[in-house]
Structure formats: C-alpha cells, structure tokens
Amino acid sequence: MLIHEFIIHQVEKQADQGPSNLSLSPHSIAVSTTLETFLGDMNKVYNSKPSKVFGAFVVADDNDNEVQQPDNMQKLLAQYLAKTNSFIEFSQHAMQLLKHYIDQASKATGGYLVFVHYTLFGSDFLMVAMLNNVSGVAVDNNLDINPVDYLELSKLHLAARIDLTQWQEDASSGRYISMIRGKESHKLSEYFRKFIGSDEAISSKEETSELLTAVTQFCDEKINDEEQKSQIRHKASEFCLEQADKGQNVVLKDFSNYAAEGVVDDFLNYVNSEQFKLSQEIAPNKTVIRRFNKISGRNDRISITINEEALGESVIFDPQNETLTITDLPAALKAQLLDR
C-alpha cells in the first residue's frame, strides 16, 4: 500500500442543536509506519462490512439545482487529480460540501473526517471515513495507567471508497464508488451519500445472491456429476471470499475460469443470459457467501447447520428413515454431551 496524501478534519454537530462547526487542518499528515498500520486496519474493517452499496457519481440534471452545485465531489476530485488544487484544498472544500448536507440532517452528529489518497493492488483510491473518538486507558513506561482518546475503527461510522483508476478509465461501469453505513438508518445517513455524490445504484447483497443463484441453477441444470457440482459451488464461494477479503470485485470472467474450470464457456453463456442481470464485475458480500454452502433447519427442539461438503462424509442422510448420522463431532459439542 502506497499512501499519497492523508489528512483529518473535524465536523462538530449535536443532534437537533443547530448548524455544524468545522475544524479544518491546514496540513497533511506525514506518512509513517503508524499511519500505514492505521490505514491497513481501516481497510480491513471497511472490507469486512457486509452492508456496502455500490454506485457512481450522479449525472448532472439540468432541472436539479442540487446536483449542479459548483463544488460537488466529482468536480472537486477532478480538480485535485488535474493538480488544479492541492489535496489540502480539495479536502477543505469537501468539508464545506459536507457541512451543506449535514446541516440539513437534523438528527446527524459529527465526527472526524479522514481523507486519504492511496494506491493498492495497482489502483488508486480515495477513502473518506467518518470516525468518532472513544476514551480509554493505557499503561505507560512507568506502568502507570493514563487516560487516552483514540479513533474507534471497530465502529466505523460512515465511509466511502472511490476507485479513482476505474472512474478515470471506465466511468461507464457505474460501480466505482462503494459505501458503508454502519448501524445508522438509511434516512439518517442519506446526507453522507449526497455529500459523496453517489447514485447508490447497486446492493452488494443482492448482486452476490444473484451470482450464487446462477451458480446453483447452472449446476442443477447442466452438471450431472454430484462431485463436480460440489466442487464448482465450493470454488465459487472460495473465490468470492478471497476477493471480499482483498476488498476487490469479482470479475465474472476470472470467477468463471476458477470456479467452472472445464465448463467455462458454458457457464459464461449461462450467467450472461437474459434470466440473470449480472454485471461483469460483482461486489462480493461475505454474509451471502458464507451462507451459500450451508444447509440448515430448525424446529422447537433442534437447530442444525451443516456445510454441504460434509454430506456423505461426516454427515450421512437416510431419506427412507429420515435420519442423520453424524460423526467427527465438534470437540465443544462432544464435551457438553459427556458432561450431561
């Protein structure tokens, strides 16, 4: 990871208590090992969030005065990338834009705004994240306890990541902006989407579900060998999880080459048919992926979840007698049973 620019500003606002106040930093933060670690951790937290939405900059509408604001995020970014403005100027103008929208959201509260321009896996990104301070304690060199304040990454408040490379090279893709919302309601965090200027076109959960549905239907309709079906499903979820961990999209062609090895052309033709509305790049959602290869059910007395690959091995189903035989019990379950 290569950090180009990093700066933090603050917006102070209390819910239902008037307009916000900005505290703008006049300088970027120098790159250091600490900063690299911080950004690495922030990216991991961001990538782990399941509720991302994807979109592109809103296309200007002649009848929409709000979209035509002269200092929208798209224009500010273009000026920075063209070196018309410095990163400091870009981020300070962006904070004025944020103030415009957050002041319209009466219930919204402020925080620290992190702006960072960095390169990862050959692509340039801009991340904008709102974080809050939390109080804690730390032990110093004299083994004394002292109060400390720190940015709480584990509860990433609001954040957006713009793939600058994709925006510049393929703006028509319509998916170079990703956003998370934390636990805030859609209505409450709407000001942040307007600040970023995204149209929020695509839900990662919906498109991941559509992709894995296509995999399941392809296996059921086109593959007769049960072992091959299981292998394709397993490799599909494996590939998606790997991309999700990296914070990268699932490119349909690469996905097909990996998961549907030997039947790549048939698979690509199938998922590109009219019955599925799949983009050539899919934003993977971990929650959907992890449920993909699991079989589960419950009643008033029993709840069971089984990895599909265990069927026929450590889990044997007898359909005639409607029984399951389970071997290789988890150690914790076995210990609890022995204690009964």
C-alpha positions in Angstrom: 0.0 0.0 0.0 1.3 3.4 -1.0 -0.1 6.5 0.8 0.0 9.6 -1.3 -2.0 12.0 1.0 -3.6 11.8 4.4 -5.5 14.4 6.3 -8.1 14.6 9.1 -10.7 17.3 9.7 -13.5 17.6 12.2 -17.1 18.5 12.0 -18.8 19.2 15.3 -22.6 18.8 15.4 -25.1 17.8 18.0 -28.5 16.3 17.0 -31.3 18.9 16.9 -28.9 21.7 18.0 -28.4 24.0 15.1 -25.7 24.1 12.4 -22.4 22.3 12.4 -18.9 23.8 13.1 -15.8 22.8 11.1 -12.3 22.5 12.4 -10.0 22.2 9.3 -6.5 21.0 9.4 -4.0 23.2 7.4 -1.6 20.3 6.7 -1.5 16.7 5.6 -0.2 14.1 8.0 3.3 12.8 7.1 3.5 9.1 6.0 4.8 6.8 8.8 4.7 3.2 9.9 1.9 4.2 12.3 -0.1 5.8 9.5 0.3 2.8 7.2 -0.8 0.5 10.0 -3.8 2.7 10.7 -4.9 2.7 7.1 -4.3 -1.0 6.8 -6.6 -1.6 9.8 -9.2 0.8 8.4 -9.2 -1.0 5.1 -9.7 -4.4 6.9 -12.6 -3.0 8.8 -14.1 -1.5 5.7 -13.7 -4.7 3.7 -15.4 -6.7 6.5 -18.5 -4.6 6.5 -21.3 -6.6 4.7 -23.8 -3.8 4.0 -22.0 -2.0 1.2 -23.8 -0.3 -1.7 -22.1 0.5 -5.0 -22.7 3.2 -7.5 -21.3 6.1 -9.5 -21.3 9.9 -9.4 -24.8 11.3 -10.1 -25.1 12.5 -13.6 -26.0 16.2 -13.7 -29.6 17.0 -14.4 -30.5 20.5 -15.8 -33.5 20.5 -13.6 -31.7 19.5 -10.4 -30.2 22.6 -8.7 -28.6 20.5 -6.0 -26.7 18.3 -8.5 -25.4 21.4 -10.3 -23.6 22.8 -7.2 -20.3 24.0 -8.5 -18.3 22.3 -5.7 -19.7 18.8 -5.9 -17.4 15.9 -5.0 -16.9 14.9 -8.6 -15.7 18.3 -9.6 -13.5 18.7 -6.6 -11.8 15.4 -7.2 -11.3 16.2 -10.9 -9.6 19.5 -9.9 -7.3 17.6 -7.4 -6.3 14.9 -9.9 -5.7 17.6 -12.6 -3.4 19.3 -10.0 -5.5 22.4 -10.1 -6.0 22.2 -6.3 -3.8 20.6 -3.7 -5.1 17.7 -1.6 -5.4 20.1 1.4 -7.6 22.4 -0.7 -9.6 19.6 -2.1 -10.4 18.2 1.4 -11.2 21.6 2.9 -13.6 22.3 0.0 -15.1 18.9 0.5 -15.7 19.7 4.2 -17.7 22.8 3.2 -19.7 20.5 1.0 -20.2 18.1 3.9 -21.4 21.0 6.1 -24.0 21.9 3.5 -25.6 18.4 3.7 -25.1 17.6 7.3 -26.8 20.8 8.4 -29.9 19.6 6.5 -29.9 16.4 8.6 -31.2 17.5 12.0 -30.5 14.1 13.7 -27.0 13.7 12.3 -24.0 14.1 14.6 -20.4 15.0 13.7 -17.0 13.3 14.0 -13.5 13.2 12.5 -13.3 13.0 8.7 -10.4 11.1 7.3 -9.4 11.8 3.7 -6.8 9.5 2.2 -5.5 9.0 -1.3 -3.6 5.7 -1.7 -2.6 3.0 -4.2 -3.4 -0.6 -3.6 -3.2 -3.6 -6.0 -2.3 -1.2 -8.8 -5.3 1.0 -8.4 -5.7 4.5 -6.9 -8.3 5.1 -4.3 -9.8 7.9 -2.3 -11.3 6.9 1.0 -13.4 9.2 3.1 -14.4 8.0 6.5 -16.2 9.5 9.5 -14.8 8.2 12.8 -15.5 9.0 16.4 -13.2 9.3 19.4 -13.6 7.0 22.3 -12.0 7.3 25.8 -9.8 4.5 27.2 -6.8 3.9 29.3 -3.2 2.8 28.5 -0.3 1.7 30.6 2.8 3.9 30.2 6.5 3.1 30.5 6.3 3.6 34.3 3.5 1.1 34.5 1.0 3.8 35.4 -2.5 4.0 33.9 -3.3 7.1 31.9 -6.4 8.2 30.1 -6.3 8.2 26.3 -8.6 9.1 23.5 -8.4 7.2 20.2 -10.3 6.8 16.9 -12.6 3.8 17.2 -12.0 1.9 14.0 -14.1 -1.1 15.1 -17.2 1.1 14.9 -16.6 2.7 11.5 -19.3 5.4 11.4 -19.8 6.2 7.7 -17.3 5.7 4.9 -17.0 5.7 1.1 -14.2 4.4 -1.2 -13.8 5.7 -4.7 -11.8 3.7 -7.2 -10.1 6.6 -8.9 -8.5 4.4 -11.5 -11.8 2.8 -12.5 -13.5 6.1 -12.5 -11.0 7.6 -14.9 -10.6 4.6 -17.2 -14.2 3.2 -17.2 -16.7 5.6 -15.7 -19.5 3.8 -17.6 -19.1 0.8 -15.3 -21.4 2.6 -12.8 -19.8 0.9 -9.8 -16.5 2.7 -8.8 -17.9 4.1 -5.6 -18.6 1.9 -2.6 -20.2 3.0 0.7 -21.0 1.6 4.1 -23.4 3.0 6.6 -22.7 1.2 9.9 -25.8 1.0 12.1 -27.3 4.2 11.1 -30.7 4.3 9.4 -30.9 4.9 5.7 -32.7 8.2 6.2 -30.1 9.4 8.8 -27.1 8.6 6.6 -28.6 9.9 3.4 -26.7 13.2 3.8 -23.4 11.3 3.5 -24.4 9.8 0.2 -25.4 13.2 -1.1 -22.0 14.5 0.1 -20.2 11.9 -1.8 -22.5 12.4 -4.8 -23.2 8.7 -5.4 -26.4 7.4 -7.1 -26.2 4.3 -4.9 -27.3 2.0 -7.7 -26.3 -1.5 -6.6 -26.6 -3.5 -3.4 -23.7 -6.0 -2.9 -26.0 -8.4 -1.1 -28.4 -8.5 -4.0 -25.8 -9.0 -6.7 -23.9 -11.6 -4.7 -27.1 -13.5 -4.2 -27.9 -13.3 -7.9 -24.4 -14.6 -8.8 -24.6 -17.6 -6.4 -28.1 -18.3 -7.5 -26.8 -18.5 -11.1 -24.1 -21.0 -9.9 -26.7 -23.2 -8.2 -29.0 -23.2 -11.1 -26.2 -23.9 -13.6 -25.0 -26.9 -11.5 -28.6 -28.3 -11.2 -29.4 -27.9 -14.9 -26.1 -28.5 -16.7 -24.0 -30.7 -14.4 -24.8 -34.4 -13.7 -21.9 -35.4 -11.6 -22.5 -34.6 -8.0 -18.8 -34.3 -7.1 -18.3 -31.8 -9.9 -21.4 -29.8 -8.7 -20.0 -29.7 -5.1 -16.5 -28.7 -6.4 -17.9 -25.8 -8.5 -20.0 -24.5 -5.6 -17.1 -24.7 -3.2 -14.7 -23.0 -5.6 -17.3 -20.3 -6.3 -17.6 -19.3 -2.6 -13.9 -19.7 -2.1 -13.1 -17.2 -4.9 -15.7 -14.7 -3.8 -14.4 -14.8 -0.2 -10.9 -14.2 -1.3 -11.9 -11.2 -3.3 -14.0 -9.8 -0.5 -11.0 -10.1 1.9 -9.0 -8.1 -0.5 -11.7 -5.5 -0.9 -11.9 -6.3 -4.7 -14.7 -7.0 -7.0 -15.4 -10.4 -8.5 -14.6 -10.2 -12.2 -17.1 -12.6 -13.9 -14.5 -14.0 -16.4 -11.9 -14.7 -13.7 -14.6 -16.1 -11.4 -15.7 -18.5 -14.2 -12.1 -19.6 -15.0 -11.6 -20.5 -11.4 -14.9 -22.0 -10.3 -16.2 -23.5 -13.6 -12.9 -25.0 -14.8 -13.6 -27.3 -17.7 -17.0 -25.8 -18.4 -16.0 -22.1 -18.5 -17.7 -21.2 -21.8 -20.9 -23.0 -20.9 -21.0 -21.2 -17.6 -20.3 -17.8 -19.0 -23.0 -18.2 -21.6 -25.4 -19.3 -18.9 -24.8 -16.4 -16.5 -24.8 -13.9 -19.3 -28.2 -15.0 -20.5 -31.3 -12.8 -20.1 -32.6 -14.6 -17.0 -29.8 -13.0 -14.9 -29.0 -9.3 -14.6 -25.3 -9.7 -13.8 -22.6 -7.1 -14.3 -19.2 -8.2 -15.5 -17.9 -7.2 -12.0 -19.7 -8.2 -8.8 -19.2 -6.7 -5.4 -18.9 -9.7 -3.1 -21.0 -9.8 0.1 -19.5 -12.0 2.8 -22.7 -12.7 4.7 -24.3 -14.1 1.5 -21.2 -16.1 0.5 -20.9 -17.8 3.9 -24.5 -19.0 3.8 -24.0 -20.4 0.3 -22.7 -23.8 1.1 -24.7 -24.4 4.3 -27.8 -26.4 4.8 -29.8 -25.5 7.8 -33.2 -26.1 9.5 -34.8 -25.9 12.9 -37.9 -26.9 14.9 -38.9 -26.3 18.5 -36.2 -28.6 19.8 -33.4 -28.8 17.3 -31.4 -26.4 15.2 -28.9 -27.8 12.7 -26.5 -26.1 10.2 -24.3 -28.3 8.0 -21.6 -27.5 5.5 -22.7 -29.1 2.2 -19.3 -30.7 1.7 -19.8 -32.7 4.9 -22.8 -34.6 3.4 -21.8 -38.2 2.5 -18.8 -38.0 4.7 -19.2 -37.0 8.4 -22.9 -36.4 7.9 -25.0 -39.3 6.4 -28.6 -38.7 5.5 -31.0 -41.6 5.2 -34.1 -40.3 3.3 -36.1 -43.5 3.8 -35.9 -43.3 7.6 -35.5 -39.5 7.7 -32.4 -39.7 9.9 -29.0 -38.1 10.1 -25.9 -39.9 11.3 -23.1 -37.5 12.4 -19.5 -38.5 13.0 -16.5 -36.3 13.7 -18.4 -34.3 16.3 -17.0 -30.9 17.2 -14.9 -31.1 20.4 -17.0 -28.5 22.2 -20.3 -30.3 21.5 -18.8 -33.7 22.5 -17.6 -32.2 25.8 -21.0 -30.8 26.6 -22.7 -34.2 25.8 -20.2 -36.0 28.0 -21.0 -33.7 30.9 -24.7 -34.4 30.8 
